[in-house]
Amino acid sequence: MEAVLLSIHLIVAIAMVVAILLQRSEGGALGIGGGQGGMMTARGAGDVLTRTTKWLAIVFLANSLALGWLAANNRSEDAVLQEAIQQDKEEGGSQLPEIPTVPEDG
């Protein structure tokens, strides 16, 4: 489930970047874009791209929330770690030697 949501998230993010970059510059802050040539008409293309960007942003946000919810409620990895710790305690400790420490000056 997470792999599907992550794939959708990646596709939506790329599509949103493309939709934002295709939009006509309104303010001309950098002096680029905003030429008279457009895809359909200047107004029609702007409306389509604006609506597309809006819906892509909504899907992106919903997908982000779903991924966050799944990550918060997915306790399978924690259960595996807890099981390993419990098994280690039952067997009488770790099989690895202890790491030597640096002696204190004194």
Backbone as CSV, one residue per row, in Angstrom:
resi,resn,N_x,N_y,N_z,CA_x,CA_y,CA_z,C_x,C_y,C_z
1,MET,0.826,-1.189,0.000,0.000,0.000,0.000,0.872,1.254,0.000
2,GLU,1.933,1.207,0.823,2.815,2.362,0.889,3.540,2.583,-0.431
3,ALA,3.912,1.498,-1.102,4.614,1.631,-2.381,3.712,2.278,-3.428
4,VAL,2.439,1.927,-3.413,1.488,2.519,-4.354,1.327,4.012,-4.063
5,LEU,1.154,4.356,-2.791,0.998,5.765,-2.426,2.257,6.570,-2.728
6,LEU,3.421,5.980,-2.501,4.667,6.677,-2.823,4.811,6.899,-4.327
7,SER,4.407,5.918,-5.119,4.458,6.075,-6.581,3.513,7.173,-7.041
8,ILE,2.303,7.183,-6.498,1.336,8.232,-6.837,1.873,9.590,-6.405
9,HIS,2.487,9.639,-5.244,3.040,10.886,-4.715,4.117,11.445,-5.655
10,LEU,4.988,10.581,-6.138,6.053,10.997,-7.046,5.490,11.503,-8.364
11,ILE,4.514,10.790,-8.916,3.907,11.193,-10.187,3.187,12.531,-10.038
12,VAL,2.439,12.696,-8.955,1.711,13.950,-8.727,2.688,15.104,-8.522
13,ALA,3.781,14.862,-7.812,4.765,15.926,-7.583,5.392,16.386,-8.886
14,ILE,5.749,15.453,-9.742,6.333,15.815,-11.039,5.311,16.550,-11.899
15,ALA,4.073,16.064,-11.918,3.027,16.716,-12.702,2.750,18.126,-12.186
16,MET,2.787,18.312,-10.872,2.534,19.625,-10.302,3.664,20.602,-10.658
17,VAL,4.893,20.143,-10.634,6.017,20.996,-11.028,5.882,21.416,-12.481
18,VAL,5.524,20.484,-13.348,5.346,20.805,-14.768,4.204,21.797,-14.956
19,ALA,3.085,21.578,-14.279,1.933,22.479,-14.409,2.268,23.883,-13.914
20,ILE,3.034,23.977,-12.850,3.407,25.290,-12.329,4.358,25.999,-13.279
21,LEU,5.313,25.264,-13.837,6.278,25.886,-14.740,5.648,26.306,-16.068
22,LEU,4.570,25.653,-16.477,3.911,26.012,-17.733,3.027,27.245,-17.610
23,GLN,2.713,27.647,-16.396,1.808,28.777,-16.228,2.478,30.075,-16.643
24,ARG,1.660,30.991,-17.114,2.128,32.290,-17.570,2.490,33.139,-16.363
25,SER,3.592,33.865,-16.468,4.029,34.732,-15.392,3.115,35.942,-15.320
26,GLU,2.563,36.220,-14.142,1.646,37.350,-13.967,2.396,38.648,-13.677
27,GLY,3.388,38.594,-12.806,4.035,39.811,-12.363,5.233,40.210,-13.205
28,GLY,5.848,39.273,-13.879,7.040,39.581,-14.645,8.205,39.967,-13.759
29,ALA,8.303,39.366,-12.591,9.328,39.738,-11.626,10.727,39.486,-12.155
30,LEU,10.911,38.419,-12.915,12.233,38.104,-13.434,12.393,38.512,-14.895
31,GLY,11.356,39.029,-15.472,11.446,39.460,-16.862,11.391,38.332,-17.866
32,ILE,10.968,37.143,-17.430,10.853,36.021,-18.348,9.405,35.602,-18.429
33,GLY,9.048,34.906,-19.457,7.680,34.414,-19.606,6.719,35.532,-19.920
34,GLY,5.475,35.191,-19.998,4.450,36.201,-20.216,4.355,36.686,-21.641
35,GLY,4.894,35.926,-22.583,4.797,36.334,-23.984,3.380,36.165,-24.507
36,GLN,3.102,36.696,-25.714,1.758,36.629,-26.278,1.420,35.247,-26.837
37,GLY,2.397,34.443,-27.168,2.122,33.099,-27.682,1.653,32.190,-26.575
38,GLY,0.659,31.369,-26.866,0.153,30.460,-25.843,-0.279,29.160,-26.486
39,MET,-0.747,28.217,-25.652,-1.192,26.941,-26.195,-2.511,27.132,-26.933
40,MET,-3.558,27.473,-26.216,-4.851,27.693,-26.858,-5.021,29.200,-26.956
41,THR,-5.791,29.747,-26.052,-5.812,31.196,-25.906,-5.168,31.488,-24.573
42,ALA,-4.737,32.693,-24.377,-4.040,33.019,-23.138,-4.939,32.782,-21.928
43,ARG,-6.189,33.157,-22.034,-7.115,33.017,-20.920,-7.495,31.548,-20.695
44,GLY,-7.785,30.832,-21.784,-8.207,29.429,-21.669,-7.107,28.540,-21.131
45,ALA,-5.876,28.752,-21.611,-4.759,27.932,-21.136,-4.487,28.222,-19.668
46,GLY,-4.604,29.473,-19.270,-4.382,29.827,-17.873,-5.403,29.190,-16.958
47,ASP,-6.663,29.171,-17.398,-7.704,28.559,-16.575,-7.481,27.059,-16.416
48,VAL,-7.119,26.393,-17.498,-6.892,24.942,-17.446,-5.705,24.638,-16.545
49,LEU,-4.624,25.381,-16.703,-3.439,25.125,-15.882,-3.688,25.466,-14.417
50,THR,-4.457,26.503,-14.166,-4.769,26.873,-12.784,-5.610,25.800,-12.115
51,ARG,-6.630,25.322,-12.827,-7.466,24.253,-12.261,-6.667,22.971,-12.076
52,THR,-5.822,22.653,-13.048,-5.001,21.445,-12.950,-4.064,21.526,-11.755
53,THR,-3.438,22.688,-11.578,-2.531,22.872,-10.444,-3.281,22.754,-9.130
54,LYS,-4.474,23.320,-9.072,-5.270,23.253,-7.845,-5.583,21.810,-7.481
55,TRP,-6.033,21.017,-8.447,-6.396,19.629,-8.155,-5.172,18.774,-7.861
56,LEU,-4.067,19.049,-8.538,-2.839,18.318,-8.227,-2.365,18.633,-6.807
57,ALA,-2.507,19.885,-6.388,-2.123,20.262,-5.025,-3.017,19.573,-3.997
58,ILE,-4.308,19.474,-4.293,-5.235,18.798,-3.381,-4.882,17.318,-3.259
59,VAL,-4.606,16.667,-4.383,-4.226,15.250,-4.369,-2.898,15.065,-3.635
60,PHE,-1.953,15.977,-3.876,-0.651,15.917,-3.209,-0.804,16.022,-1.695
61,LEU,-1.620,16.948,-1.237,-1.834,17.130,0.194,-2.528,15.910,0.807
62,ALA,-3.563,15.416,0.138,-4.272,14.239,0.652,-3.353,13.022,0.704
63,ASN,-2.530,12.865,-0.315,-1.601,11.748,-0.354,-0.543,11.886,0.739
64,SER,-0.085,13.109,0.990,0.883,13.342,2.070,0.281,12.979,3.421
65,LEU,-0.970,13.377,3.636,-1.638,13.043,4.896,-1.819,11.531,5.041
66,ALA,-2.177,10.856,3.950,-2.351,9.403,3.999,-1.027,8.704,4.298
67,LEU,0.045,9.161,3.676,1.354,8.559,3.950,1.786,8.811,5.390
68,GLY,1.509,9.995,5.905,1.827,10.288,7.298,1.031,9.433,8.257
69,TRP,-0.244,9.248,7.956,-1.090,8.413,8.800,-0.601,6.971,8.787
70,LEU,-0.251,6.460,7.594,0.257,5.087,7.507,1.555,4.934,8.282
71,ALA,2.435,5.915,8.194,3.712,5.823,8.907,3.497,5.852,10.416
72,ALA,2.540,6.649,10.875,2.285,6.744,12.308,1.618,5.487,12.850
73,ASN,0.806,4.843,12.051,0.053,3.678,12.527,0.677,2.345,12.144
74,ASN,1.789,2.360,11.459,2.450,1.127,11.061,3.439,0.738,12.151
75,ARG,3.057,-0.208,12.958,3.880,-0.622,14.088,4.559,-1.970,13.854
76,SER,4.572,-2.473,12.632,5.136,-3.797,12.390,6.632,-3.826,12.656
77,GLU,7.360,-2.764,12.303,8.795,-2.747,12.552,9.083,-2.657,14.047
78,ASP,8.289,-1.892,14.770,8.469,-1.805,16.217,8.217,-3.152,16.869
79,ALA,7.228,-3.874,16.371,6.924,-5.181,16.931,8.089,-6.151,16.713
80,VAL,8.737,-6.072,15.561,9.878,-6.942,15.283,11.030,-6.603,16.220
81,LEU,11.281,-5.317,16.433,12.351,-4.917,17.346,12.057,-5.354,18.777
82,GLN,10.813,-5.182,19.216,10.446,-5.588,20.570,10.577,-7.100,20.736
83,GLU,10.207,-7.834,19.710,10.326,-9.290,19.765,11.787,-9.708,19.844
84,ALA,12.666,-9.034,19.112,14.091,-9.354,19.157,14.680,-9.033,20.525
85,ILE,14.282,-7.925,21.122,14.763,-7.559,22.457,14.290,-8.572,23.493
86,GLN,13.026,-8.985,23.399,12.476,-9.973,24.325,13.190,-11.311,24.174
87,GLN,13.463,-11.723,22.950,14.157,-12.977,22.713,15.582,-12.909,23.256
88,ASP,16.227,-11.747,23.108,17.581,-11.561,23.625,17.603,-11.680,25.148
89,LYS,16.599,-11.122,25.803,16.523,-11.199,27.263,16.288,-12.632,27.728
90,GLU,15.471,-13.380,26.999,15.176,-14.757,27.375,16.396,-15.658,27.225
91,GLU,17.246,-15.357,26.258,18.427,-16.187,26.021,19.568,-15.848,26.965
92,GLY,19.414,-14.852,27.783,20.445,-14.546,28.762,21.410,-13.469,28.326
93,GLY,21.052,-12.679,27.403,21.918,-11.563,27.019,22.466,-11.723,25.617
94,SER,23.278,-10.780,25.278,23.830,-10.726,23.931,24.965,-11.729,23.773
95,GLN,25.132,-12.261,22.597,26.202,-13.192,22.296,27.484,-12.454,21.907
96,LEU,27.383,-11.151,21.691,28.541,-10.368,21.296,29.340,-9.946,22.517
97,PRO,30.671,-9.837,22.361,31.474,-9.371,23.497,31.207,-7.887,23.755
98,GLU,31.422,-7.494,25.003,31.206,-6.101,25.351,32.333,-5.248,24.768
99,ILE,32.012,-4.022,24.443,32.983,-3.093,23.877,33.778,-2.507,25.035
100,PRO,35.110,-2.542,24.946,35.908,-1.972,26.044,35.729,-0.447,26.089
101,THR,35.764,0.069,27.297,35.616,1.505,27.477,36.976,2.115,27.821
102,VAL,37.070,3.411,27.641,38.285,4.125,27.964,38.321,4.344,29.476
103,PRO,39.450,3.992,30.143,39.511,4.174,31.593,39.531,5.673,31.939
104,GLU,38.909,5.988,33.061,38.897,7.368,33.524,40.220,7.704,34.155
105,ASP,40.642,8.946,34.006,41.881,9.400,34.658,41.633,9.554,36.152
106,GLY,42.517,9.077,36.935,42.278,9.300,38.341,43.179,8.582,39.189
